[in-house]
Amino acid sequence: MNNQTWSKARIKCALEEKGMTMTGLAQLQGIDPSHFRHVWNRTNRPAEAALAEYLSVPVAELFPDRYPIRKSRILSKENEALIASKKAQREADKREAA
């Protein structure tokens, strides 16, 4: 199962192959079943972790677009570097003006 893309259908199929449903896994883990229903559209760390653990797959492999966890969801790496350099330039200008 490694090195393959995990789609919603594939995750649900893997659960069914093990004789489990999303609702059943939620109850087994003590998590509200609605958290599992929403895992496809928004981040829900406990539900994602429960799915990954049950399927014996790293959570980053199941949801690669959500991991690794970044602090900033708005800025790309390129923009972060640009902002950091502008901030450093402003600090240098402040020191010169003082």
C-alpha positions in Angstrom: 0.0 0.0 0.0 3.0 2.3 0.2 3.9 4.9 -2.5 0.3 5.1 -3.7 -2.0 8.0 -3.5 -4.7 7.7 -0.8 -8.0 9.0 -2.1 -11.3 9.2 -0.1 -12.5 6.0 -1.9 -9.3 4.2 -1.2 -9.3 5.0 2.5 -12.9 3.9 2.8 -12.2 0.7 0.9 -9.2 -0.1 3.1 -11.4 0.3 6.1 -14.1 -1.9 4.6 -11.5 -4.6 3.8 -10.6 -4.7 7.5 -14.3 -4.9 8.4 -14.6 -1.4 9.7 -16.7 1.7 8.9 -15.9 5.3 9.6 -18.7 5.4 12.3 -17.4 2.2 13.8 -13.9 3.6 14.0 -15.1 6.8 15.5 -17.0 4.9 18.2 -14.0 2.6 18.8 -11.7 5.7 19.3 -14.3 7.6 21.4 -14.5 10.4 18.8 -17.7 12.0 17.6 -18.6 10.4 14.2 -19.1 13.8 12.7 -15.4 14.5 13.0 -14.8 11.6 10.6 -17.4 12.9 8.1 -15.6 16.2 8.0 -12.1 14.9 7.7 -12.4 15.0 3.8 -13.1 18.7 3.7 -11.2 20.2 6.7 -8.4 19.3 9.0 -9.3 17.2 12.1 -6.1 15.9 13.7 -7.7 13.3 16.0 -9.8 11.7 13.2 -6.8 11.8 10.8 -4.6 10.2 13.4 -7.2 7.5 14.2 -7.5 6.6 10.5 -3.8 6.5 10.0 -3.3 4.3 13.1 -6.0 1.9 12.1 -4.7 1.5 8.6 -1.1 1.4 9.8 -0.1 4.2 7.5 1.7 7.5 8.4 -0.8 10.3 8.7 1.3 12.4 6.3 0.9 9.7 3.7 -2.9 9.7 4.0 -3.2 13.5 4.0 -0.1 14.8 2.3 -1.5 18.2 1.6 -2.0 18.8 5.3 1.4 17.6 6.6 3.9 18.6 7.6 2.1 21.2 9.7 3.0 24.7 8.8 2.5 27.7 11.1 1.5 30.0 8.2 -1.2 28.8 5.8 -1.2 32.0 3.8 2.5 32.6 2.9 4.5 30.4 0.6 8.2 29.7 1.2 9.2 32.3 -1.4 7.0 35.0 0.3 8.3 34.2 3.7 11.9 34.8 2.6 10.9 38.1 0.9 9.1 39.3 4.0 12.0 38.4 6.2 14.4 40.3 4.0 12.1 43.4 4.0 11.8 43.2 7.8 15.6 43.1 8.1 15.9 46.1 5.8 13.4 48.1 7.9 15.3 47.2 11.1 18.5 48.4 9.4 16.8 51.7 8.3 15.5 52.3 11.9 19.1 51.9 13.3 20.4 54.3 10.7 17.7 56.9 11.5 18.4 56.7 15.2 
